[in-house]
Amino acid sequence: MSSVNYVSKETLEAMREEITRMKTSGRAEIARQIAEAREKGDLKENAEYDAAKEAQGLHEAKLANLETSLANTRILDPKQIDTSKVSILSKVKVTNMVTKKIFEYRIVSESEADLKLGKISVSSPIGKGLLGKAIGEIAEISVPNGAIQFRVESISID
């Protein structure tokens, strides 16, 4: 059972480009590897052939998964996002109530999440805890080490 995956227009284009790359150069490279391994003789005892066939299976499974994800993807228009509350694609600045450190996160779909870039998944504990909060509200978030309290300082789309 697949759920709807909300992404930005740029992410949707990146997904389409990846599918195209996998169908063209990705498949061609695997076919080349299989052909090379096949030339080496008896297929029953050919480890390179077995590895190339396994790589082909993994490639096709990844491609099918990406195509399924793309079929369930919807574009969110940033101009239509309400910035009075935290929602997907919102950029939110929060203060950790204990350490007083300020963090800035963009709430994104699971496929776009990248903590190094400050993008957290809408389904992560922090993402779930911040959803629906307004500026000034405190989100109590359960994490493996206990609970964290974040105060929402600002919400934007930029």
QUIUR-V391369 format. One record per residue. N is the residue number from 0. SS is DSSP state (H for helix, E for strand, L for the rest). OMEGA is omega in degrees with one decimal (NA if undefined). BURIAL is + if it has 9 or more other ideal C-beta (glycine too) atoms within 8 Angstrom, else -. Layout:
N,SS,OMEGA,BURIAL
N,SS,OMEGA,BURIAL
//
This chain:
0,L,-178.0,-
1,L,176.5,-
2,L,-179.3,-
3,L,-178.9,-
4,E,-179.2,+
5,E,-178.2,+
6,E,174.6,+
7,L,179.9,+
8,H,-179.1,-
9,H,179.5,-
10,H,178.0,+
11,H,178.4,+
12,H,178.6,-
13,H,177.9,-
14,H,179.3,+
15,H,178.4,+
16,H,178.8,-
17,H,178.1,+
18,H,179.1,+
19,H,179.5,-
20,H,-179.0,+
21,H,-179.1,+
22,H,-176.8,-
23,H,-174.5,-
24,H,179.0,-
25,H,178.7,+
26,H,-179.2,+
27,H,179.9,-
28,H,179.4,-
29,H,177.2,+
30,H,177.7,-
31,H,179.0,-
32,H,179.0,+
33,H,179.7,+
34,H,178.6,-
35,H,-179.1,+
36,H,-179.8,+
37,H,-179.3,+
38,H,-175.0,-
39,L,172.0,-
40,L,-173.1,-
41,L,-176.4,-
42,H,-178.6,-
43,H,-177.1,-
44,H,-175.7,-
45,L,-178.0,+
46,H,179.3,-
47,H,178.3,+
48,H,178.9,+
49,H,-179.7,-
50,H,179.9,+
51,H,177.5,+
52,H,177.7,+
53,H,177.4,-
54,H,178.2,+
55,H,178.8,+
56,H,178.5,-
57,H,178.5,-
58,H,-178.8,+
59,H,177.5,-
60,H,178.3,-
61,H,178.7,+
62,H,179.4,+
63,H,178.7,-
64,H,179.0,-
65,H,178.1,+
66,H,176.7,+
67,H,178.7,+
68,H,179.3,+
69,H,180.0,+
70,H,-179.4,-
71,L,-177.1,+
72,E,176.3,+
73,E,179.4,-
74,E,172.8,+
75,L,177.1,+
76,L,-178.2,-
77,H,-179.1,-
78,H,-177.7,-
79,H,-178.8,-
80,L,178.8,+
81,L,-178.5,-
82,L,176.4,-
83,L,177.4,-
84,L,178.8,+
85,L,175.7,+
86,L,179.4,+
87,L,-175.6,+
88,L,175.3,+
89,L,169.1,+
90,E,-174.2,+
91,E,176.3,+
92,E,-177.2,+
93,E,175.8,+
94,E,173.7,+
95,E,-173.6,+
96,L,179.9,-
97,L,-175.2,-
98,L,-177.1,-
99,L,175.9,-
100,L,179.0,-
101,E,178.2,+
102,E,175.1,+
103,E,-178.5,+
104,E,167.0,+
105,E,-180.0,+
106,E,-174.9,+
107,E,176.5,+
108,L,-179.7,+
109,H,-176.6,-
110,H,-179.0,+
111,H,-173.3,+
112,L,177.9,+
113,E,-174.4,-
114,H,179.4,-
115,H,178.5,-
116,H,179.7,-
117,L,179.6,+
118,E,179.4,+
119,E,-177.4,+
120,E,176.2,+
121,L,-179.0,+
122,L,176.1,-
123,L,179.0,+
124,H,179.9,-
125,H,178.5,+
126,H,179.2,+
127,H,-177.7,+
128,H,-178.2,+
129,H,-177.5,+
130,L,175.9,+
131,L,179.4,-
132,L,178.7,+
133,L,178.6,+
134,L,-179.5,-
135,L,-179.9,-
136,L,178.5,-
137,E,178.1,+
138,E,175.1,+
139,E,-172.3,-
140,E,177.3,+
141,E,176.6,-
142,E,-177.8,+
143,L,-178.5,-
144,L,-178.9,-
145,E,-180.0,-
146,E,177.8,-
147,E,174.8,+
148,E,176.4,+
149,E,172.1,+
150,E,-179.9,+
151,E,-178.7,+
152,E,179.5,-
153,E,177.5,-
154,E,177.4,+
155,E,177.8,-
156,L,-175.5,+
157,L,NA,-
//
